[in-house]
Amino acid sequence: QVQLVESGGGLVQPGGSLRLSCAASGNNLGIYIMGWYRQAPGKQRELVARITSGGSTNYVDSVKGRFTISRDNAKKKVYLQMNSLKPEDTAVYHCNAHRGPLVVVDYWGQGTQVTVSS
């Protein structure tokens, strides 16, 4: 069992920055791919970025060059540094822990609101 708790969301002006944190509890977290997803009102949840236990990353095209995902396995934390924020980045951001493919397991945090507005 893995529990995830996000923090760091808030209101920021366009062009600003925020750093989201995800604190994880549980065992063997290193075997999980950790990710950040977001869901805007009226839209489906989408993958923003994910990182493997070895540090390989991938991003949705709309955030490439602006967002950076990182993880600290010793501290059981995952971060999402968001720079040059745009109004279209406004959403609830959720932390995810994924394991697969033979037995697929997903854990989700409750989410943190990010609002980009002037």
C-alpha positions in Angstrom: 0.0 0.0 0.0 1.2 3.4 -1.0 -0.2 6.8 0.2 0.6 10.0 -1.6 0.1 13.5 -0.4 0.6 16.5 -2.7 1.4 20.1 -1.6 2.7 23.3 -3.2 -0.3 24.3 -5.3 -1.7 27.8 -5.3 -2.5 30.9 -7.3 0.3 32.3 -9.5 0.4 34.9 -12.3 1.2 34.0 -15.8 5.0 33.6 -16.3 5.4 32.6 -12.6 6.7 29.4 -11.0 5.5 26.8 -8.6 7.1 23.7 -7.1 4.8 20.8 -6.3 5.8 18.1 -3.9 4.5 14.6 -3.4 5.2 12.8 -0.2 4.9 9.0 -0.4 4.6 6.4 2.3 5.0 2.7 1.9 7.6 0.1 1.1 9.6 -0.5 -2.1 8.7 2.8 -3.6 11.7 2.5 -5.8 9.9 0.0 -8.0 7.2 2.5 -8.9 7.1 4.8 -11.9 6.1 8.2 -10.3 4.1 10.7 -12.3 2.2 13.9 -12.2 -1.2 14.1 -13.8 -3.6 17.0 -14.1 -7.3 17.5 -14.7 -8.8 20.8 -15.7 -12.6 21.4 -15.4 -14.5 19.7 -18.1 -11.4 17.8 -19.4 -10.0 14.4 -19.0 -7.1 13.7 -16.7 -3.8 13.9 -18.6 -0.3 12.8 -17.9 2.0 15.7 -17.4 5.3 14.0 -16.6 6.7 10.8 -15.2 10.0 9.5 -13.9 11.3 5.9 -13.5 13.2 4.7 -10.6 16.4 5.1 -12.7 15.6 8.7 -13.4 14.4 8.5 -17.0 11.7 11.1 -17.7 9.1 12.0 -20.2 6.7 14.9 -20.6 3.6 15.9 -22.4 4.6 18.2 -25.3 2.8 21.2 -23.8 5.1 21.4 -20.8 8.5 20.4 -22.3 11.1 23.0 -21.5 9.0 24.5 -18.7 8.4 21.7 -16.2 10.9 19.4 -14.6 10.1 16.2 -12.7 12.5 14.8 -10.1 12.4 12.2 -7.3 14.3 11.6 -4.1 13.9 7.9 -3.3 15.6 8.2 0.0 13.2 10.9 1.1 10.3 9.3 -0.7 9.4 12.5 -2.5 8.6 13.5 -6.0 8.7 17.0 -7.3 7.4 19.0 -10.2 9.1 22.3 -10.9 6.8 24.4 -13.0 8.2 27.5 -14.7 6.8 30.0 -17.2 3.3 29.0 -16.2 0.4 29.7 -18.5 -3.4 30.0 -17.8 -3.9 26.7 -19.6 -1.8 25.0 -16.9 -4.6 25.6 -14.5 -5.8 22.3 -13.1 -5.8 20.0 -10.2 -2.5 18.2 -10.2 -2.3 14.6 -8.9 0.6 12.5 -7.9 0.6 8.9 -9.2 2.6 5.8 -8.3 2.4 3.1 -11.0 3.7 -0.5 -11.2 3.3 -2.9 -14.0 3.0 -4.4 -16.5 2.3 -8.0 -15.3 0.3 -6.8 -12.3 -0.9 -3.2 -12.8 -1.2 -1.1 -9.6 -1.9 2.6 -9.4 -2.0 4.8 -6.4 -3.2 8.4 -6.4 -3.0 11.4 -4.2 -5.9 13.7 -3.5 -4.6 16.5 -5.7 -3.5 20.1 -5.3 -5.0 23.0 -7.2 -2.9 25.1 -9.4 -4.4 28.3 -10.8 -2.6 30.6 -13.2 -4.3 33.9 -13.5 -3.6 37.6 -13.5 
